[in-house]
Amino acid sequence: MRRAQIQLPDDMYEQVQRICRLREISMAELGRRGFEYMLSVYSQGGMIPGDWTPPKPRRLGWKGLSDADIKAHAQGVDAEPAIAERRKR
């Protein structure tokens, strides 16, 4: 078995101490359990760097603005009059 040191922010350290007192376990045991959990999650082979791609966009029912209006607004083009006119209809 190897020894390891970690550094924790003060607020995290206090939360860890509270959990250890409630569970009646040492910080080392809590750390081992946390590491075991993370290894079980990440060792499934699905977390290979570069393997993930974002999901394709889909229509979520956006109403009131067209794609062109959204793009113009995001680019800072004065889209306010067009939006206000659409709402009046």
N, C-alpha and C positions, 0 to 999 in steps of 0.2 A: 504494500500500500504506500502511496506517496502523499506527502504533505503539500498543501497549497494554501496560499493566502489570497484573500479578496478584499477589496475596498468597497464600502457601501456608504451612500449618503446617510447623514444622521437620521432623517425621518424613516428611511428604509430599514436602518439598523434597529430602530425602536419597534417598528412593525414586526420585524423578524423575531426580536426578543419576545414580544407579546405572543406570537404564534407558538414559539418554543415553550413558553410557560404554560399556555393552554393545553398543548399536546403532550407536555412533559417529555420533550426530546431536546437533545443538544442542537446547537447551531450547525455542527458538523453533520448530524443526521438529517436535518432539514435540507442542508445543501446537497447531500448525497441523493436524497429523494428527488430534489428538484433537477439535479443533473441526470438522474436515471429517467425521469419523465421526458426531459428534453431530448435525450438520446433516443428514446422509444419513438418520439414524434418525428424527429429528423432523420432517423436511420431507415425510414421506409422507402428510400430511393426517390421520392417525389420532389426532393428539394435540391436537385442538381442545378448549380448556377447556370443561367441562360436557358433553362428548360421551360420556364414559365412564360406565358404570353398573356396579355390582358384579354379579358372577354370582349367579344365583338359588341359594338354599341347596338342598342335596340330602342324602338319607340316606346316611350313611357307615358304617352298621353299628354305631352306638352301642348298647351293651347294658347293661342293669342299671338304667337310669334313664329315667323317662318325661320328656316335655317339662315337665310340671307339677313333677316332682321337681327338675329342673335349674333351673327358674325360682325355685322356693322356696329352693333352696340359694343361688342367686345373690343373692337378696334378703335373705339372712340369716335366713330363717325356719328354725326348728329342724327340718330334714329328716333329721337323722342317724338317729333311730329308724326312720323309714320305710325308709331305705336299708338299714339293718342287718337289718330284718325281711325285706326282699326277698332279701337274700343268703342267708338261712337256708333259704329254700324250695328 
